[in-house]
Amino acid sequence: MNPMSDFGALRYRSGFTATAKLRRFVWELTWLLAFRTTPRWALHGWRRFLLRSFGAQVGAGCRIAPSCRVWAPWNLVMGEFSALGDGVDCYSMDRITIGSKVAVSQRAFLCTGSHDIRSLSRPLITGPITIEDHVWIAAESFVHPNVVIREGAVIGARSVVVHEMPAWSVCAGHPCRKIKDRVVRERHA
C-alpha cells in the first residue's frame, strides 16, 4: 500500500486541549507585553515573578534575560543563582530542570520536543532535559530531548548535545563529546 494514498489520514493532529492552548496564549501575551519589554539590566525579580505566576519554580537570585523564551513556564525548574542569557530558547514541552549556579549563554536552545519520523503524521514526542549544578552551556549550543548534563560540565559554543555529558568535563562538537577534564582552581560557597 502506498503511504501517500490517503492524505487525510496523514494530516497532523494536535494533542493539545483547548485549555492548554488558552494557557499558552495567555503566557505568550504576558511574555510579549510584560516580560520582553523590561530592561535587560533591571527587573530580574519581576521576570522571576511572572515565570512563577505561570507555574515555574525559579530559585532566588536567578537572572533571566527579557529576550529569553520559555515555551511553557510550568515545565521549568531552576535552582538558585542560575542565568538564562539573551535569546535563550527553553522549548519546554517537557520538563527542563536547571540546577544552581548554571549559566546558559546567548541563543542556546534547550529543546524538549520533536516529532516521530517513523510515522508520516509525525506525532509529537517529548523528553526532559536535566542540567545539574555549576554547568555552563556556551552560546548557540543545542541540547536535545532526554539529555542529562552532569554537574560542572562545560558545553562549548555551538555544540550539539545528543546524549549525557560527564561531570566536571569540557565538552564540545557536533555531536558534543568530552574533550578534557574541567579542573577548578578554587571552589566558592
Summary of the structure (lengths in Angstrom):
residues: 189
radius of gyration: 18.1
end to end distance: 64.1
largest distance: 64.6
contacts: 574
relative contact order: 0.10
helix: 19%
strand: 29%
